[in-house]
């Protein structure tokens, strides 16, 4: 399996971002996130912004817990900025917000949208590796990533950097796919699905929640919440023989554009989720003193 590098992640989004935005319903929410169909969700736009609301819940908890006069938050792997735009329109106090993306194409789209946002918050976007953030330590109240942590080429480096950025009492929120801590690939087909998902979506940082919690604790980040969101995803799995055939044939076709790998990765993900090999989860950590 080819080595997944920072450059391969950048190329993935440089080639795919506009296609994701056009075909994935992202224009409804200005983000490239999974639709989560909680019981109270009424339509696709609400489903696409459900992950944003989970981040907002953590902000509201922080505000209740600490007398914050101005909120400082950073989205590590911000995509086209949809979550930050959502948050700054719902936060009830002044905020300084920053979004980092490895993709220049995503940063351009986010900055263009930021010019249309007229409110009393400050928001900015930069092209940078979120494993080496150009900000001072202990400057953030909230650090978060939605479907971005698994792109880390060094997930331990990501967690160390998040801990460095957070003030004591600040929170790290991760919403992403994680390897199951209890279900292991039992067949060659299961392993092919996992490999296709990891390779197609460029996920060198795919880990179990247990691994993340243990590594986070090494950097003073203590897990305070964990929630499996897989139940509220709408899985669209094909019959196994059809999926196996498509995966086998598709992996041999000489198509180099990243969208092809993304499509095969999406196919594999559906079966990984159904088989319990992967879970879509919310993990929340608090920075200790």
C-alpha positions in Angstrom: 0.0 0.0 0.0 1.5 3.4 -1.0 2.8 5.6 1.8 0.3 8.3 2.9 2.1 11.6 3.1 1.2 15.2 3.8 1.5 15.9 0.1 -0.9 13.1 -0.7 -3.5 14.6 1.7 -3.1 18.0 0.1 -3.5 16.6 -3.4 -6.6 14.8 -2.3 -8.3 18.0 -1.3 -6.9 20.1 -4.1 -8.4 17.7 -6.6 -11.7 16.9 -4.8 -12.9 20.0 -2.9 -15.0 21.6 -5.6 -16.4 18.2 -6.5 -17.3 17.5 -2.9 -19.0 20.9 -2.6 -21.0 20.5 -5.8 -22.2 16.9 -5.4 -22.2 16.4 -1.6 -24.8 18.9 -0.5 -22.0 21.0 1.0 -23.4 24.3 -0.4 -26.3 23.9 2.0 -24.0 24.0 5.0 -20.7 25.3 3.4 -18.9 22.3 4.8 -17.7 18.9 3.7 -19.0 16.8 6.6 -21.0 13.7 7.2 -24.8 14.0 7.6 -25.9 12.9 11.1 -29.6 12.1 11.3 -30.3 12.6 15.0 -34.0 12.0 15.9 -34.8 15.7 16.0 -33.2 16.3 12.5 -35.8 17.3 9.9 -33.9 17.8 6.7 -30.5 17.5 4.9 -29.2 20.9 6.0 -29.9 20.1 9.6 -28.2 16.7 9.2 -25.1 18.3 7.6 -24.8 20.9 10.4 -25.4 18.4 13.2 -21.6 18.0 13.9 -21.4 21.8 14.1 -24.1 21.8 16.8 -22.0 19.2 18.8 -19.1 21.7 18.8 -21.4 24.5 19.8 -22.6 22.4 22.8 -19.0 22.2 24.0 -18.6 26.0 23.6 -21.8 26.6 25.6 -20.5 24.2 28.3 -17.2 26.2 28.5 -19.1 29.5 28.8 -21.1 28.2 31.6 -18.1 26.7 33.4 -15.7 29.7 33.0 -16.3 33.5 33.0 -15.0 33.9 29.4 -15.3 37.5 28.0 -13.9 36.6 24.6 -13.7 33.1 23.0 -10.6 31.9 21.2 -11.1 28.8 19.0 -9.3 27.1 16.2 -10.5 24.5 13.6 -7.6 22.2 12.7 -8.5 20.9 9.3 -11.2 23.5 8.6 -12.1 22.6 5.0 -14.0 25.5 3.4 -14.8 27.0 6.7 -18.5 26.0 7.2 -18.2 25.0 10.9 -16.5 28.3 11.9 -19.1 30.3 10.0 -21.9 28.4 11.7 -20.3 28.9 15.2 -19.6 32.6 14.9 -23.3 33.1 14.0 -24.4 31.2 17.1 -21.8 32.1 19.8 -23.3 34.7 22.2 -20.0 36.5 23.0 -17.1 38.0 21.0 -14.8 35.4 19.3 -11.4 35.2 17.7 -11.5 32.2 15.3 -8.9 30.7 13.0 -9.1 27.8 10.5 -6.2 25.9 9.2 -6.2 23.7 6.1 -3.5 22.0 4.1 -5.3 22.9 0.9 -4.8 26.3 -0.8 -8.0 25.6 -2.8 -10.0 25.2 0.5 -8.4 28.3 2.0 -9.3 30.4 -1.0 -13.0 29.3 -0.8 -13.1 29.9 2.9 -11.5 33.4 2.7 -14.0 34.4 -0.1 -16.9 33.4 2.1 -15.4 35.2 5.1 -15.6 38.5 3.1 -19.4 38.0 3.0 -19.7 37.4 6.7 -20.6 40.7 8.4 -20.6 40.5 12.2 -18.6 41.4 15.2 -16.3 38.4 15.3 -12.8 38.1 13.9 -12.2 35.0 11.7 -9.2 34.1 9.5 -8.0 31.2 7.5 -4.4 30.0 6.7 -2.7 27.2 4.8 -0.7 25.3 7.3 0.1 21.9 8.7 -2.0 21.5 11.8 0.7 19.4 13.4 2.9 22.5 13.6 0.5 25.4 14.3 2.0 29.0 14.1 0.4 30.2 17.3 1.6 30.8 20.9 0.9 28.1 23.5 -2.1 28.3 25.8 -4.0 30.8 23.6 -7.1 28.7 22.8 -10.3 27.9 24.7 -11.4 25.3 22.2 -9.5 23.3 19.5 -11.5 21.0 17.3 -11.4 18.9 14.2 -14.3 17.4 12.3 -13.2 14.5 10.0 -9.7 15.8 9.9 -7.8 14.1 12.8 -7.5 10.8 10.8 -5.6 12.7 8.1 -2.7 13.4 10.5 0.5 11.8 9.3 1.6 11.9 13.0 -1.5 11.7 15.2 0.7 11.9 18.3 2.1 15.1 17.0 -1.4 16.5 16.5 -2.4 15.7 20.1 0.8 17.3 21.4 0.1 20.4 19.4 -3.5 20.6 20.5 -2.4 20.3 24.1 0.2 23.1 23.6 -2.4 25.5 22.1 -5.1 24.9 24.8 -5.3 26.9 28.1 -5.8 24.9 31.3 -9.5 24.0 31.3 -9.8 24.3 27.5 -11.2 21.5 25.4 -10.2 19.5 22.4 -13.2 18.0 20.4 -12.7 15.3 17.7 -15.5 14.1 15.5 -14.2 11.4 13.1 -13.9 7.8 12.1 -12.0 5.6 14.5 -10.9 2.0 14.3 -13.0 -0.2 16.5 -11.4 -1.1 19.8 -13.2 -4.4 19.9 -13.8 -5.7 16.4 -10.8 -6.8 14.3 -10.7 -7.7 10.6 -11.6 -11.4 10.6 -11.2 -12.0 6.8 -9.1 -10.9 3.9 -12.1 -9.0 2.6 -12.4 -7.0 5.9 -8.8 -6.1 5.6 -9.2 -5.0 2.0 -12.1 -2.8 3.0 -10.0 -1.1 5.7 -7.1 -0.7 3.4 -9.3 0.8 0.7 -10.9 3.2 3.2 -7.6 4.3 4.6 -5.9 4.7 1.2 -8.9 6.1 -0.7 -9.6 8.8 1.9 -5.9 9.4 2.8 -6.1 8.5 6.5 -2.7 7.7 7.9 -3.9 8.8 11.4 -6.8 6.2 11.7 -6.6 4.9 15.3 -8.8 3.5 18.0 -10.4 5.8 20.5 -8.4 3.9 23.2 -5.2 4.8 21.5 -6.2 8.4 21.2 -7.2 8.6 24.9 -4.0 7.1 26.1 -1.8 9.3 23.8 -3.8 12.4 24.7 -3.3 11.8 28.4 0.4 11.8 27.9 0.0 15.4 26.9 -2.3 16.5 29.7 -5.5 16.0 27.7 -8.0 13.9 29.8 -11.0 12.5 28.0 -14.3 13.7 29.5 -16.8 12.5 26.9 -17.2 9.8 24.3 -20.2 9.2 22.1 -20.6 6.7 19.2 -22.5 8.5 16.4 -22.6 5.6 14.0 -26.2 4.8 14.8 -27.4 8.1 13.3 -25.6 7.7 9.9 -27.6 6.5 6.9 -25.5 3.6 5.6 -25.9 2.7 2.0 -24.2 -0.7 1.6 -24.3 -2.7 -1.5 -24.7 -6.5 -1.5 -21.3 -8.0 -0.4 -20.6 -9.7 -3.7 -21.3 -6.5 -5.6 -19.1 -4.4 -3.3 -16.3 -6.9 -3.4 -16.4 -7.0 -7.2 -16.4 -3.2 -7.5 -13.5 -2.9 -5.0 -11.4 -5.5 -6.8 -12.1 -4.1 -10.3 -11.9 -0.5 -9.2 -8.5 -0.9 -7.5 -7.0 -2.2 -10.7 -8.2 0.6 -13.0 -5.5 3.1 -14.0 -7.4 6.1 -12.9 -5.1 8.5 -10.9 -7.5 11.3 -10.0 -8.2 11.5 -6.3 -11.9 11.4 -6.7 -11.7 7.7 -7.8 -9.9 6.7 -4.7 -12.4 8.7 -2.7 -15.3 6.8 -4.3 -13.7 3.5 -3.5 -12.9 4.7 0.0 -16.6 5.7 0.5 -17.7 2.3 -0.7 -15.3 0.6 1.7 -16.3 2.9 4.6 -19.9 1.9 4.4 -19.0 -1.8 4.8 -16.4 -1.0 7.5 -19.1 0.8 9.5 -21.7 -2.0 9.0 -19.2 -4.6 10.0 -18.2 -2.6 13.1 -14.6 -2.3 12.0 -14.9 1.5 12.1 -17.0 3.8 14.3 -17.9 7.4 13.8 -17.4 9.0 17.2 -17.3 12.2 19.2 -14.4 12.4 21.6 -13.9 15.4 24.0 -10.8 16.1 26.1 -10.0 18.7 28.7 -6.6 20.3 29.2 -5.3 19.9 32.7 -3.2 22.6 34.4 
